[in-house]
Amino acid sequence: GQPVLVTENDPALGLFNGDIGVVLEEADRSLHVWFRGPDGLRALAQATRVRLLTALREGPQGANALNARIEEALAGTQREPYFHGRLLLVTENSYRHGLFNGDIGVCLRDGDGTVAWFAGGEGVRGFHPSALPAHSGAFAMTVHKAQGSEFDAVWLLLPKHEARPLSRELLYTAITRARASLHLCAGEAVLRAALSRHAARISGLSQRLSAA
């Protein structure tokens, strides 16, 4: 489909066509801060500046595939999974660590190795990456995982074709994650379909089918 309301120079057009470079360019200022030194507090603050949100977790336009592409580009010559500047998303609750599903951290390297920093209490807490509970990359996140978080700029990428998670509520959640600016990357047909669908109706139908 064709992109919706995109001007000729809008970088959202590049992302709509599969070019993640535009997201990397927009996040460049934040990324450079992470590479200046092991300041966990400052890095976590910068980590809320920009986020790429998706409706899906799997598939070429899903969070997993996009994270893999972004991390490959950012890691460069760093041949390690927890490279300096990598964003992490906790995916399970761990009361032992005091980390919970949805918490976001950043990996920073210093002379003693790599530390994953997370917000906690009045400051930040550091963990060895191997000691963390289940987690994934966080440069791209599903809208579902981003609930409760806010970012200065949000890039919302919808799938090329209609998908079950799309709904008016999902769009509302994604839009309200943005504190200052939103880039919407979507085709007209998919956007119209999402706006016409309510999540409550989808879940209700699923419950009726399960009970049948």
C-alpha positions as CSV (number, residue, x, y, z in Angstrom):
1,G,0.0,0.0,0.0
2,Q,0.9,3.7,-0.1
3,P,2.1,5.6,3.0
4,V,-0.3,7.9,4.7
5,L,0.1,11.7,4.8
6,V,3.9,11.5,4.2
7,T,5.7,14.6,2.7
8,E,8.5,14.1,0.3
9,N,11.2,14.7,2.9
10,D,9.5,13.0,5.8
11,P,12.0,10.4,7.2
12,A,9.0,8.2,8.0
13,L,8.9,7.3,4.3
14,G,12.2,5.6,4.5
15,L,11.1,3.5,7.5
16,F,7.9,2.6,5.7
17,N,10.0,1.2,2.9
18,G,12.2,-0.8,5.2
19,D,15.2,1.6,5.8
20,I,16.1,1.5,9.5
21,G,18.9,3.9,8.8
22,V,16.5,6.8,9.3
23,V,15.8,5.6,12.9
24,L,19.5,5.3,13.6
25,E,20.0,8.9,12.4
26,E,17.2,10.3,14.5
27,A,18.6,8.4,17.6
28,D,22.2,9.5,16.8
29,R,22.5,12.1,19.6
30,S,21.4,9.6,22.2
31,L,23.6,6.9,20.9
32,H,26.7,9.1,21.0
33,V,26.0,9.9,24.6
34,W,26.1,6.2,25.5
35,F,29.5,5.9,23.9
36,R,31.1,8.8,25.8
37,G,31.4,6.9,29.1
38,P,29.9,4.6,31.7
39,D,27.4,7.1,33.1
40,G,24.4,4.9,33.8
41,L,22.1,7.6,35.0
42,R,22.7,9.8,32.0
43,A,22.4,6.9,29.6
44,L,19.1,5.8,31.0
45,A,17.7,9.3,30.7
46,Q,18.9,9.4,27.1
47,A,17.3,6.0,26.5
48,T,13.8,7.5,26.7
49,R,14.4,10.0,23.9
50,V,13.5,7.8,20.9
51,R,11.8,4.5,20.5
52,L,10.6,2.4,17.5
53,L,7.2,0.8,18.3
54,T,5.6,-2.0,16.4
55,A,2.3,-3.8,16.5
56,L,3.9,-7.2,16.0
57,R,6.7,-9.2,17.8
58,E,7.5,-11.6,14.9
59,G,7.9,-11.1,11.2
60,P,10.0,-8.7,9.1
61,Q,8.2,-5.7,10.7
62,G,8.1,-7.2,14.1
63,A,10.1,-6.0,17.1
64,N,12.4,-9.1,17.2
65,A,13.6,-8.7,13.6
66,L,14.0,-4.9,13.8
67,N,16.0,-5.2,17.0
68,A,18.3,-7.7,15.3
69,R,18.9,-5.3,12.4
70,I,19.4,-2.3,14.6
71,E,21.7,-4.1,17.0
72,E,23.8,-5.4,14.1
73,A,24.3,-1.9,12.8
74,L,25.1,-0.4,16.2
75,A,27.4,-3.1,17.4
76,G,29.8,-2.5,14.6
77,T,33.1,-4.1,15.3
78,Q,32.0,-5.1,18.9
79,R,31.8,-8.8,18.7
80,E,29.8,-9.4,21.8
81,P,26.1,-9.7,22.5
82,Y,26.1,-7.1,25.3
83,F,27.9,-4.3,23.4
84,H,28.4,-0.8,24.7
85,G,25.1,1.1,24.3
86,R,22.8,-1.9,23.9
87,L,19.3,-1.4,25.3
88,L,17.6,-4.2,27.2
89,L,14.0,-5.0,28.0
90,V,13.2,-7.3,30.9
91,T,10.5,-9.8,29.9
92,E,9.8,-11.5,33.2
93,N,9.3,-10.5,36.8
94,S,12.2,-11.1,39.2
95,Y,11.6,-10.1,42.8
96,R,15.1,-11.3,43.6
97,H,16.6,-8.7,41.3
98,G,13.9,-6.1,41.8
99,L,13.4,-6.1,38.1
100,F,10.1,-6.5,36.4
101,N,8.5,-7.1,33.0
102,G,8.9,-4.0,30.9
103,D,11.9,-2.5,32.8
104,I,14.4,-1.0,30.4
105,G,18.2,-1.0,30.9
106,V,21.3,0.0,29.0
107,C,24.7,-1.8,28.7
108,L,27.8,0.3,29.3
109,R,31.4,-0.9,29.2
110,D,34.1,0.4,31.6
111,G,37.5,-0.9,32.6
112,D,36.0,-3.7,34.6
113,G,33.7,-5.0,31.9
114,T,30.1,-4.5,30.8
115,V,27.4,-3.5,33.3
116,A,23.7,-3.4,32.6
117,W,22.2,-0.4,34.3
118,F,18.5,-0.1,35.4
119,A,16.7,2.6,37.3
120,G,16.0,1.8,40.9
121,G,15.0,3.8,44.0
122,E,16.7,7.2,43.9
123,G,19.4,6.2,41.4
124,V,20.6,3.4,39.2
125,R,21.5,-0.2,39.8
126,G,24.1,-2.2,37.9
127,F,24.0,-5.9,37.0
128,H,26.3,-8.3,35.2
129,P,24.4,-9.1,32.0
130,S,24.7,-12.9,32.7
131,A,22.9,-12.4,36.0
132,L,19.8,-10.8,34.5
133,P,16.3,-12.4,34.3
134,A,14.9,-13.1,30.9
135,H,15.3,-10.1,28.6
136,S,15.5,-9.0,25.0
137,G,16.6,-6.0,22.9
138,A,14.7,-2.8,23.4
139,F,15.6,-0.5,20.5
140,A,12.3,-1.7,19.0
141,M,9.4,-2.6,21.2
142,T,5.9,-3.8,20.7
143,V,3.2,-1.3,21.7
144,H,2.1,-3.8,24.3
145,K,5.5,-3.9,26.0
146,A,5.7,-0.1,25.8
147,Q,2.6,0.4,28.0
148,G,3.5,2.5,30.9
149,S,6.5,4.1,29.2
150,E,6.9,7.4,27.5
151,F,9.5,8.7,25.0
152,D,10.3,12.1,23.6
153,A,9.9,10.8,20.0
154,V,8.0,7.7,18.9
155,W,8.3,5.9,15.5
156,L,5.2,3.8,15.0
157,L,5.6,1.2,12.3
158,L,2.5,-0.8,11.4
159,P,2.7,-4.0,9.3
160,K,2.2,-3.9,5.6
161,H,-0.9,-6.1,5.8
162,E,-3.8,-6.3,8.3
163,A,-3.0,-8.3,11.5
164,R,-5.0,-9.4,14.5
165,P,-3.3,-7.1,17.1
166,L,-4.2,-4.0,15.2
167,S,-7.0,-2.0,16.8
168,R,-8.0,1.6,17.7
169,E,-6.9,1.0,21.3
170,L,-3.4,-0.1,20.1
171,L,-3.0,3.1,18.1
172,Y,-4.2,5.2,21.0
173,T,-1.6,3.5,23.3
174,A,1.2,4.0,20.8
175,I,0.4,7.6,20.1
176,T,0.2,8.4,23.9
177,R,3.7,7.0,24.4
178,A,5.1,10.1,22.6
179,R,5.8,13.1,24.8
180,A,6.8,15.5,21.9
181,S,6.7,13.9,18.4
182,L,5.3,11.0,16.6
183,H,6.3,9.5,13.2
184,L,3.5,7.2,11.8
185,C,4.7,4.7,9.2
186,A,1.6,2.9,7.8
187,G,-0.4,2.2,4.7
188,E,-3.8,3.7,4.3
189,A,-5.7,0.4,4.2
190,V,-4.0,-1.0,7.3
191,L,-4.5,2.3,9.2
192,R,-8.2,2.4,8.3
193,A,-8.7,-1.2,9.4
194,A,-7.0,-0.5,12.7
195,L,-9.1,2.5,13.4
196,S,-12.3,0.6,12.6
197,R,-11.5,-2.3,15.0
198,H,-11.9,-2.4,18.8
199,A,-9.8,-4.6,20.9
200,A,-12.7,-5.5,23.2
201,R,-14.6,-6.9,20.2
202,I,-11.6,-9.0,19.2
203,S,-11.1,-10.5,22.7
204,G,-14.8,-11.1,23.1
205,L,-14.9,-13.0,19.8
206,S,-11.9,-15.1,20.9
207,Q,-13.6,-16.0,24.2
208,R,-16.8,-17.0,22.4
209,L,-14.9,-19.2,20.0
210,S,-12.9,-20.8,22.8
211,A,-16.2,-21.6,24.6
212,A,-17.8,-23.1,21.5
